[in-house]
Amino acid sequence: MTVVAGRAKRVLLDTSAFINFAEGGALIQLAGYLGERALVALDVDIEIKRNAVGRFTALKTLGLLRWPPGEPMALPPDLLADADALRRLHSKPGAHEAANRGEIATALLAGRIEDAVVIMDDLLGKQLCRLRSIPRLSSAQLAAEMVVAGSLDEDTGLRVFDAVTPVGIGRSEFSDAVARAREAMS
């Protein structure tokens, strides 16, 4: 299945996507590209606000932009038990009590929203999306898509790509990702 965020009716973003685009210096471009279609889970909103006063102060830009629009989405009551069970199942001993909350909430909410695409980079979230057949892109894939769409220049796209990918992955792999995005968007 070809996934293109620019064609999705709704795009749910996990905290990892915001952090990766912040590290690449592209939060404003991300907001411009996804616009009104962007959604976040309440748990993601809480993580963003916590991270904005800590290590990732660039996330304060989101508040200034008043983006994503609207109120963060709380999990519906019938999904709360599922979310709690998933957190317990995937929590390592001594893990922070909020560990995995954002990706779990995002994946569960996406299953309820028609024509939604998820932007997520964390392993657990990727697995949950795959198990639930939820269309998903990584931040790296979205950066490549945005370059093809003309919403990011190549240097900025590469900075976002570098923020997401392991050391040793570089311009050549980014060019390949842009080519795949170009093919998906044609």
DAWOBEL-V321008 format. One record per residue. N is the residue number from 1. RES is the residue in one letter. D_FIRST is the distance of its C-alpha to the first C-alpha in Angstrom with 1 decimal. Layout:
BEGIN
((N;RES;D_FIRST) (N;RES;D_FIRST))
END
This chain:
BEGIN
((1;M;0.0) (2;T;3.8) (3;V;6.3) (4;V;9.8) (5;A;12.7) (6;G;15.0) (7;R;13.4) (8;A;13.2) (9;K;16.3) (10;R;17.0) (11;V;16.4) (12;L;18.0) (13;L;19.4) (14;D;20.9) (15;T;24.3) (16;S;22.9) (17;A;21.1) (18;F;24.4) (19;I;26.4) (20;N;24.4) (21;F;24.6) (22;A;28.3) (23;E;29.0) (24;G;27.5) (25;G;29.7) (26;A;26.9) (27;L;27.1) (28;I;28.5) (29;Q;25.8) (30;L;23.1) (31;A;25.1) (32;G;25.3) (33;Y;21.7) (34;L;20.5) (35;G;23.8) (36;E;24.2) (37;R;20.6) (38;A;21.1) (39;L;22.0) (40;V;23.5) (41;A;24.6) (42;L;28.4) (43;D;28.2) (44;V;26.3) (45;D;29.0) (46;I;31.7) (47;E;30.2) (48;I;30.0) (49;K;33.6) (50;R;34.8) (51;N;33.3) (52;A;34.6) (53;V;38.2) (54;G;37.6) (55;R;35.8) (56;F;33.4) (57;T;35.8) (58;A;33.6) (59;L;31.6) (60;K;34.7) (61;T;33.3) (62;L;30.9) (63;G;34.0) (64;L;35.6) (65;L;32.7) (66;R;32.5) (67;W;28.7) (68;P;26.4) (69;P;28.1) (70;G;29.4) (71;E;30.2) (72;P;28.1) (73;M;26.6) (74;A;28.4) (75;L;26.9) (76;P;28.1) (77;P;30.9) (78;D;29.0) (79;L;26.6) (80;L;29.4) (81;A;30.3) (82;D;26.8) (83;A;26.6) (84;D;30.1) (85;A;29.3) (86;L;26.3) (87;R;28.5) (88;R;31.2) (89;L;29.0) (90;H;27.6) (91;S;30.7) (92;K;32.8) (93;P;36.5) (94;G;38.0) (95;A;34.7) (96;H;35.0) (97;E;34.9) (98;A;32.1) (99;A;30.0) (100;N;26.3) (101;R;27.0) (102;G;24.7) (103;E;21.5) (104;I;22.4) (105;A;23.2) (106;T;20.1) (107;A;17.7) (108;L;20.0) (109;L;20.3) (110;A;16.6) (111;G;16.4) (112;R;19.0) (113;I;17.8) (114;E;15.8) (115;D;13.0) (116;A;13.6) (117;V;11.9) (118;V;13.9) (119;I;15.4) (120;M;16.9) (121;D;18.3) (122;D;20.4) (123;L;19.7) (124;L;20.5) (125;G;18.3) (126;K;15.3) (127;Q;16.2) (128;L;16.7) (129;C;13.4) (130;R;11.7) (131;L;14.4) (132;R;13.9) (133;S;10.1) (134;I;10.5) (135;P;8.1) (136;R;10.1) (137;L;11.4) (138;S;14.7) (139;S;17.7) (140;A;17.6) (141;Q;14.2) (142;L;15.5) (143;A;18.7) (144;A;17.3) (145;E;15.5) (146;M;18.9) (147;V;20.7) (148;V;18.8) (149;A;19.5) (150;G;23.1) (151;S;23.3) (152;L;24.2) (153;D;26.4) (154;E;25.5) (155;D;28.1) (156;T;27.0) (157;G;23.4) (158;L;24.7) (159;R;26.8) (160;V;23.9) (161;F;21.9) (162;D;25.2) (163;A;25.6) (164;V;22.3) (165;T;22.4) (166;P;25.1) (167;V;28.3) (168;G;28.2) (169;I;24.7) (170;G;25.7) (171;R;25.5) (172;S;24.2) (173;E;21.1) (174;F;20.8) (175;S;21.1) (176;D;18.3) (177;A;16.0) (178;V;17.3) (179;A;16.6) (180;R;12.9) (181;A;12.8) (182;R;14.9) (183;E;12.7) (184;A;9.6) (185;M;12.4) (186;S;14.1))
END
